[in-house]
Amino acid sequence: MAKCVDSINGWIWGLPLVLLCLGTGILFSVWTRFLQVRHLKEMVSQLWNGQGSESGISSFQGFAMALGGRVGTGNIAGVATAIAMGGPGALFWMWAIAFLGAAPAFIESALAQVWKEKVNGEYRGGPSYYIERGLGLRWYGMLFAVVTVLSCGLLLPGIQANSIAAAGFNALKVPVWATGLATTALLGLVIFGGVKRMGRVAELAVPFMALGYMIMAVVIVAIDYKRVPEVLRLVFASAFGLHATFGGIAGSAIAWGVKRGIFSNEAGQGTGPQAAAAAEVAHPAQQGLVQGFSVYVDTLGVCTATGLMILLTGQYNVADGKGGFLAAHIPGIEHGPLYTQRAVDTVLPGFGPAFVAVALFFFAFTTLMAYAYYAESNVAYLLRGRSTRWGITAIRAGLLAMTLFGSVRTASLMWAMGDIGVGLMAWLNLVAILLLAGTGVKVLKDYEAQTRAGGVLHFDPVRLGIRRTACWESRAPSRPDATEPPGPDLLAAPEVP
């Protein structure tokens, strides 16, 4: 089974997908005139704009839910894996994909808001919805929905559960099956409470866990601050093949940095927009900006914290791709959460394993909650017009079963299965948002025009020439010129530079 999974994984995550991820990020960054830099201040300020309603969660809850999905075991075990397989330079390529990924994150989340729908009284949306409504390709939307249900409901939960169990065993010697049972039971209590309960839990847990973890990183960096320039030189030299030891694996640094960066921040994967669609906002661009910022927090914040702790303390090995090692600072230690646990323990003896185990529990648990929501949203899409209760109950049960299964299986098998899910979703979603990018940029221009003019934000899809937006057309403000065709500056699809 492991060989079969590895073979499929290698085919999906070949050079074409790596180039597609990087190319999409570069294209959207240029097309939007680097919105991730121009609108950085608004990315933060929009966190607090948009209150919850009976149908949708608040803007901050949408941010927290998406960030809960982004910040997971990939920020601890994933960074360790990237360094172990691609060398210290992989951290640079994680930064690069985060910076470039903020633009696709904006586009996909804005599109999700444009074409969101009310299902059983709650907002639902995401790639399946904007593929069907925006591209008019229902079969493509259904394909993405099926892949997402399989990925988020069955393939991905095992990674998070496995890391929780492994960290618990390393820190407290708790049997992995016991940790798996406890995690599964607690997760069941939360996800059967519905999207509102998941939003409230994420709102409380995510800021606490991310802030606490980054404070620990700051402490470790402060203790050994004199070596920070040396470590940064190591990262940059390794990233571009200029380091004597790691120069020969520059290609692996790019591949593993992009691969683990996408797994961690999910930019372009199609998961973030599903949380974005649940938010109640006045304009789709607001959630687009918020979700772009969540990519920064995930990778430039939390992943950087992990990477610096590991590299500063020297608690890592680097494989040579041939069964040996280019660097073996901790011989016999398998890459994963133990790298980070040992890093913290090096500076604060006796504290590292327990601290990382607790942080990893929060990281991974909120990601499991997000997976449940994403799987449910796509079940709701597939069963529109019919009762969704049995379908949602079934996928919740499947997710809980895979959570327990992942706790007691090998980490390599769980990571390989999860990578298949991430890769398939990324392929389907990146192609879709490339085809719909003109609408996403049009939404951004409309938002920018309104903010320059001042006044209350609103979104009128009819004026912009955007069709089949059921949730917005009824909310469009009444104006004397509402029946006039939109001006050419907004209707015309922006040219690709």
C-alpha positions in Angstrom: 0.0 0.0 0.0 2.8 2.4 0.9 4.6 1.8 -2.4 1.4 2.4 -4.4 0.7 5.6 -2.4 4.3 6.9 -2.9 4.0 6.2 -6.7 0.8 8.2 -7.0 2.2 11.0 -4.9 5.3 11.3 -7.0 3.2 11.5 -10.2 0.9 14.2 -8.8 3.7 16.3 -7.2 6.0 16.3 -10.2 7.7 19.4 -11.7 4.6 20.6 -13.6 2.6 21.2 -10.3 5.6 23.0 -8.7 5.9 25.3 -11.7 2.1 25.8 -11.8 2.1 26.9 -8.1 5.0 29.3 -8.6 3.8 30.6 -12.0 0.2 31.3 -10.7 1.6 33.2 -7.8 3.9 35.3 -10.0 1.1 36.0 -12.6 -1.5 37.0 -10.0 1.0 39.2 -8.1 1.9 41.1 -11.2 -1.7 41.3 -12.4 -2.9 42.7 -9.1 0.1 45.0 -8.9 1.3 43.2 -5.9 -1.8 43.6 -3.7 0.0 41.6 -1.0 2.3 44.7 -0.5 -0.1 47.6 -1.5 -2.9 46.4 0.7 -1.0 45.0 3.7 -2.5 47.6 6.1 -6.0 46.8 4.9 -5.4 43.0 5.3 -5.1 43.6 9.0 -7.9 46.3 9.4 -10.4 44.1 7.5 -10.1 41.5 10.2 -12.5 43.5 12.3 -15.0 44.5 9.6 -18.0 42.3 9.1 -20.2 41.0 12.0 -21.7 37.6 12.1 -25.4 37.0 11.2 -27.8 34.1 11.2 -26.4 33.0 7.9 -22.7 33.8 8.2 -19.9 34.0 10.6 -17.9 37.2 11.3 -15.0 38.3 9.2 -12.6 37.5 12.0 -14.2 34.0 12.5 -13.7 33.4 8.8 -10.1 34.4 9.2 -9.7 32.2 12.3 -11.4 29.2 10.7 -9.2 29.4 7.6 -6.1 30.0 9.6 -7.0 27.0 11.8 -7.0 25.0 8.6 -3.7 26.5 7.4 -1.9 26.3 10.7 -1.5 22.6 11.5 1.1 19.9 11.7 2.6 21.3 8.5 3.9 24.2 10.5 5.9 21.9 12.9 6.4 18.5 11.3 6.1 19.8 7.7 8.9 22.4 8.2 11.1 19.8 9.7 10.4 17.5 6.7 11.2 20.3 4.3 14.5 20.9 6.0 15.3 17.2 6.2 14.6 16.5 2.5 15.6 19.9 0.9 18.1 21.4 3.3 17.9 24.8 5.1 17.2 26.4 1.7 13.7 24.9 1.7 12.7 27.5 4.3 13.4 30.3 1.7 11.1 28.7 -0.9 8.4 28.3 1.8 8.7 32.1 2.3 8.6 32.7 -1.5 5.5 30.6 -2.0 3.8 32.4 0.9 4.6 35.9 -0.5 3.5 34.9 -4.0 0.6 32.8 -2.6 -1.1 35.7 -1.0 -2.3 36.9 -4.4 -4.0 33.6 -5.4 -5.4 33.4 -1.9 -7.1 36.8 -2.4 -8.4 35.7 -5.9 -9.9 32.4 -4.8 -11.4 33.8 -1.6 -13.0 36.8 -3.4 -14.4 34.4 -6.0 -15.8 32.3 -3.2 -17.6 35.3 -1.7 -18.9 36.4 -5.2 -20.6 33.0 -5.8 -21.5 31.8 -2.3 -25.0 30.4 -1.7 -27.3 29.8 1.2 -27.6 26.1 2.0 -29.9 25.2 4.9 -29.7 28.8 6.2 -25.9 29.0 6.2 -23.5 30.4 3.7 -21.6 27.8 1.7 -19.1 28.4 -1.1 -15.7 27.6 -2.5 -14.2 26.2 -5.7 -17.1 23.9 -6.6 -19.6 26.9 -6.5 -17.4 29.3 -8.4 -16.5 26.7 -11.0 -20.2 25.9 -11.7 -21.5 29.5 -11.5 -18.5 31.3 -12.9 -17.3 28.9 -15.6 -20.6 27.2 -16.2 -19.0 23.7 -15.8 -21.1 21.8 -13.3 -19.2 18.5 -14.0 -15.9 20.3 -13.1 -17.5 21.6 -9.9 -18.7 18.2 -9.0 -15.3 16.7 -9.6 -13.7 19.2 -7.3 -16.3 18.5 -4.7 -15.7 14.8 -4.8 -12.0 15.2 -4.6 -12.4 17.6 -1.6 -14.7 15.2 0.2 -12.2 12.4 -0.3 -9.2 14.6 0.6 -10.5 16.5 3.6 -12.7 13.7 4.9 -10.4 10.7 4.4 -6.9 11.4 3.1 -5.8 14.5 5.2 -7.0 13.9 8.7 -4.5 11.1 9.4 -1.6 13.5 9.1 -2.8 15.7 11.9 -3.9 12.9 14.2 -0.6 11.1 13.6 1.4 14.1 14.6 -0.7 14.7 17.7 -0.2 11.1 18.8 3.6 11.1 18.0 4.2 14.3 19.9 2.2 13.0 22.9 4.2 9.8 23.0 7.5 11.6 22.7 6.6 14.1 25.5 4.5 12.0 27.9 4.8 8.4 26.7 1.0 8.3 26.2 0.1 5.3 23.9 -0.8 6.5 20.5 -4.1 4.6 20.5 -5.1 6.4 23.7 -4.3 9.8 22.2 -6.1 8.9 19.1 -9.3 7.9 21.0 -9.2 11.1 23.0 -8.6 13.3 20.0 -11.4 11.5 18.0 -13.9 11.9 20.9 -13.2 15.6 21.4 -13.3 16.3 17.7 -16.7 14.6 17.5 -18.1 16.9 20.2 -17.0 19.9 18.2 -17.9 19.0 14.6 -21.4 17.7 15.5 -22.1 21.2 16.8 -22.1 22.7 13.3 -20.3 25.5 11.6 -21.1 28.1 14.3 -19.5 26.0 17.0 -16.5 25.4 14.9 -16.2 29.1 14.2 -16.4 30.0 17.9 -13.7 27.4 18.8 -11.4 28.6 16.1 -11.9 32.2 17.1 -10.7 31.4 20.6 -8.0 28.7 20.0 -6.2 29.9 16.8 -4.9 33.3 18.0 -3.9 31.9 21.3 -1.9 28.9 19.9 -0.2 30.9 17.1 0.8 33.8 19.4 2.1 31.5 22.1 4.2 29.5 19.7 5.8 32.5 18.1 6.6 34.0 21.5 8.6 30.8 22.2 10.4 31.2 19.0 11.3 34.8 19.8 12.7 33.6 23.2 14.9 31.1 21.5 16.1 33.5 18.9 16.8 36.2 21.6 18.9 33.7 23.5 21.0 32.9 20.5 20.6 36.1 18.5 24.2 36.4 17.5 23.9 33.4 15.2 20.8 34.6 13.4 22.7 36.3 10.5 24.7 33.1 10.1 21.6 31.0 9.9 20.0 33.4 7.4 23.1 33.2 5.2 22.8 29.4 5.4 19.2 29.6 4.3 19.8 31.9 1.3 23.0 30.2 0.1 21.3 26.7 0.3 18.2 28.0 -1.5 20.3 29.0 -4.6 22.8 26.2 -4.6 25.6 28.3 -3.3 26.4 26.4 -0.1 29.3 23.9 -0.2 27.3 21.2 1.6 23.8 21.7 0.3 24.5 23.2 -3.1 23.8 19.9 -4.8 20.2 19.6 -3.6 19.0 23.1 -4.7 16.3 21.4 -6.8 15.1 19.5 -3.8 15.0 22.7 -1.8 12.7 24.3 -4.3 10.5 21.2 -4.7 10.2 20.5 -0.9 9.8 24.2 0.0 7.0 24.7 -2.5 5.4 21.3 -1.6 5.5 21.9 2.2 4.6 25.6 1.7 1.5 24.8 -0.2 0.6 22.1 2.4 1.0 24.5 5.2 -0.6 27.7 3.9 -3.0 26.1 1.4 -2.8 29.1 -0.9 -4.4 28.0 -4.2 -5.4 24.6 -2.8 -9.1 25.6 -2.6 -9.6 25.1 1.1 -9.3 28.7 2.4 -12.1 30.0 0.1 -14.5 27.6 1.6 -14.1 29.3 5.0 -14.0 32.7 3.4 -17.4 32.1 1.8 -19.0 31.5 5.2 -18.3 35.1 6.3 -20.8 37.9 6.3 -19.1 40.9 4.6 -20.1 44.0 2.6 -17.8 43.3 -0.3 -16.1 40.1 -1.5 -12.6 41.8 -1.5 -12.7 42.1 2.2 -12.5 38.4 2.8 -10.0 38.1 0.0 -7.7 40.5 1.8 -8.2 38.8 5.1 -7.4 35.4 3.6 -4.3 36.8 2.0 -3.1 37.9 5.4 -3.8 34.5 6.9 -1.2 33.1 4.4 1.4 35.5 5.9 0.6 34.6 9.5 0.8 30.9 8.7 4.1 30.8 6.8 6.0 34.0 7.4 5.0 33.8 11.1 4.5 30.2 12.4 6.6 28.3 9.8 9.5 30.8 10.2 9.3 30.3 14.0 9.7 26.5 13.5 12.5 26.8 11.0 14.6 29.3 13.0 14.2 27.2 16.2 15.4 24.0 14.3 18.3 25.7 12.5 19.6 27.8 15.4 19.8 24.8 17.7 21.1 22.4 15.0 18.5 19.8 15.7 18.1 18.4 12.2 19.4 16.0 9.6 19.5 16.5 5.8 19.1 13.6 3.4 21.2 13.4 0.3 18.5 11.7 -1.8 20.5 8.5 -2.1 19.8 6.9 1.2 22.6 8.8 3.0 22.9 12.2 4.7 24.6 15.5 3.8 24.3 16.5 7.5 23.5 14.3 10.5 23.4 16.5 13.5 21.0 14.2 15.4 21.7 10.6 14.0 18.8 8.1 14.2 16.1 10.7 14.8 13.3 10.6 12.3 12.2 13.9 10.8 8.9 15.3 12.2 7.7 17.0 15.4 10.7 15.5 17.3 13.0 18.0 15.6 11.1 20.9 17.0 10.7 19.2 20.4 14.4 18.7 20.6 15.1 22.3 19.5 13.0 23.8 22.3 14.5 21.3 24.8 18.0 22.3 23.8 17.4 25.8 25.0 14.9 25.1 27.8 15.7 21.6 29.1 12.7 19.5 30.2 10.2 22.0 28.6 10.5 21.3 24.9 8.6 18.0 24.4 5.6 19.0 26.4 5.3 22.5 25.0 5.5 21.4 21.4 3.1 18.5 22.1 0.5 21.0 23.4 1.1 23.5 20.6 0.8 20.7 18.0 -2.4 19.5 19.6 -4.0 22.9 19.1 -2.5 23.4 15.6 -3.6 20.0 14.4 -7.0 19.9 16.2 -8.2 23.2 14.6 -7.0 21.9 11.2 -9.1 18.8 11.7 -12.1 21.1 12.5 -11.5 22.9 9.3 -11.2 19.7 7.3 -14.6 18.7 8.7 -16.1 22.0 7.5 -14.6 21.8 4.1 -15.8 18.2 3.6 -19.3 19.1 4.8 -19.5 22.1 2.4 -18.8 19.9 -0.6 -21.2 17.3 0.5 -23.8 20.0 0.7 -22.8 21.1 -2.8 -23.2 17.5 -4.2 -26.5 17.0 -2.5 -28.2 20.4 -3.2 -31.9 20.0 -3.6 -31.9 16.9 -1.5 -31.5 16.2 2.2 -27.9 16.7 3.2 -28.2 15.3 6.8 -27.3 11.8 6.0 -24.3 12.8 3.8 -22.9 15.2 6.3 -23.3 12.6 9.1 -21.6 10.0 7.0 -18.5 12.2 6.2 -18.2 13.3 9.8 -18.1 9.6 10.8 -15.6 8.9 8.1 -13.4 11.7 9.2 -13.5 10.6 12.8 -12.6 7.0 11.7 -9.6 8.3 9.7 -8.5 10.4 12.7 -8.3 7.3 14.8 -6.7 5.3 12.0 -4.0 8.0 11.4 -3.1 8.0 15.1 -1.8 4.4 15.0 -0.3 4.2 11.5 3.1 5.3 10.2 3.8 8.9 9.6 5.3 8.3 6.1 2.1 6.6 4.9 -0.1 9.4 6.4 2.0 12.2 4.8 2.0 10.5 1.4 -1.8 10.1 1.5 -2.3 13.7 2.6 0.1 14.9 -0.2 -2.1 13.2 -2.8 -5.2 15.0 -1.5 -3.4 18.4 -1.5 -2.0 17.9 -4.9 -5.2 16.8 -6.5 -7.1 19.8 -5.1 -4.4 22.2 -6.1 -4.4 21.0 -9.7 -8.1 21.4 -10.1 -8.4 24.7 -8.2 -5.4 26.5 -9.8 -6.7 25.8 -13.3 -10.1 27.2 -12.2 -8.9 30.4 -10.7 -6.6 31.0 -13.7 -9.7 30.9 -15.9 -11.7 33.2 -13.5 -8.9 35.6 -12.6 -10.4 38.4 -14.7 -13.4 38.4 -12.3 -11.2 38.4 -9.3 -9.2 41.4 -10.5 -12.4 43.2 -11.4 -13.7 42.7 -7.8 -10.4 44.1 -6.5 -10.6 47.2 -8.8 -14.2 47.8 -7.7 -13.1 47.6 -4.0 -10.2 50.0 -4.7 -12.5 52.5 -6.5 -15.0 52.5 -3.6 -12.3 52.9 -0.9 -10.9 55.9 -2.8 -14.3 57.5 -3.2 -15.2 56.9 0.5 -18.6 56.0 1.9 -20.1 52.6 2.8 -18.8 49.6 0.9 -21.3 47.6 -1.2 -21.1 45.1 -4.0 -23.2 45.2 -7.1 -22.4 42.2 -9.4 -24.9 43.4 -12.0 -23.1 46.6 -12.5 -19.8 44.7 -12.9 -21.3 42.3 -15.4 -21.0 39.3 -13.0 -23.9 36.9 -13.3 -25.5 34.1 -11.3 -24.7 35.6 -7.9 -27.8 34.8 -6.0 -26.6 36.0 -2.5 -25.5 39.5 -3.8 -28.1 40.5 -6.5 -30.9 40.9 -3.9 -28.6 43.0 -1.7 -27.4 45.4 -4.4 -28.3 49.1 -3.5 -31.0 50.8 -5.4 -29.5 53.6 -7.6 -30.9 55.7 -10.5 -28.3 54.2 -12.8 -28.8 50.6 -11.7 -30.3 49.6 -15.0 -27.5 51.1 -17.1 -24.7 49.0 -18.4 -21.5 49.1 -16.4 -18.7 51.3 -17.6 -16.0 49.9 -19.8 -13.4 50.3 -17.2 -15.0 47.7 -14.9 -16.6 45.4 -17.5 -13.5 44.9 -19.5 -11.4 42.0 -18.4 -8.0 43.3 -17.3 -5.2 42.5 -19.7 -2.5 40.1 -18.6 0.7 42.0 -18.4 
